[in-house]
Amino acid sequence: MFKPLIHTFTMLMLVLALPVAAAERMVLQLKWEHEFQFAGYYAALWQGYYKEAGLEVTLRSAFAEDGQYTDPQAALIQGSADFAIGGLDILAGRDKGHALVILAPIFQKTPGAIVTLANTKLRSLRDLAGLRIAVNRDDYITREFQALLGSRQSRLTPPQLVDEPLTLDTLLNGRADALLTYGVSAQEAAYERGLAIRRLNIADAERVFYGDTLYTHQRVIDRSPDAVQRFVQASLRGWEYAMQHRDEMAAKISSLPRYQVHYASAEHYNAAFARQ
């Protein structure tokens, strides 16, 4: 009468002795430091969505502790990352012959903005005529801005683009009249210094460009198409959670290290980002 029990116990031990399939390791290369901008991916990690999908995911900041910057697209092309976050630079990479594949547009508008001091008129693109705008020529936001100006070429007097640091000191010291930068970052820096600024979002001028977009390389899809699909699905679940729990996510993300740009209150910055 004990045979069934013994048999069940034996089968259980055999099952436990079987090797457990290892979770597939994936690296997502972020395009900036840890912040609410990537909240959905943190949520997918912290809520266990990646684990449920059989994935072991590393979310890698663009900046290391020593300040070294990792270009997301270069990391993807070279194979040190499986996924990356990009924008218009994805199309630029494809134009160069790289097999880059868009997986999911996450933000529906670009984060780029023109920022000036409060005493500078800034209501529309027409107000940029004759202004010296500080830009980072390697940033995709600059290429978005140039494309926008090109589409309005017959109606606008082009501004002058200058290579100056994208900081409020550049405006205060008169080295430029405006900055082309991330709007929320400039707003937070102005808040900390008690400085009044004006801000014209590129998306408010014309809703042409997506914001952050998740993408990969074709070789990653060829290697494991199912894992790519599971990663995307888990990430989208994470974004749903993040959007429904913004305050919780902003607070938790604020505990992550930053190595390049520091704010007096990381939580205030991330909360401001969450309200965008």
Secondary structure, 3 states (H helix, E strand, C coil): CCHHHHHHHHHHHHHHHCCCCCCEEEEEECCCCCCHHHHHHHHHHHCCHHHHCCEEEEEECCECCCCCECCHHHHHHHCCCCEEEECHHHHHHHHCCCCEEEEEECCCCCCEEEEEECCCCCCCHHHHCCCEEECCCCCHHHHHHHHHHHHCCCCCCCCEEECCCCCHHHHHCCCCCEEEEEHHHHHHHHHHHCCCEEEEEHHHHCCCCCCCEEEEEHHHHHHCHHHHHHHHHHHHHHHHHHHHCHHHHHHHHCCCCCCCCCCCCHHHHHHHHHCC
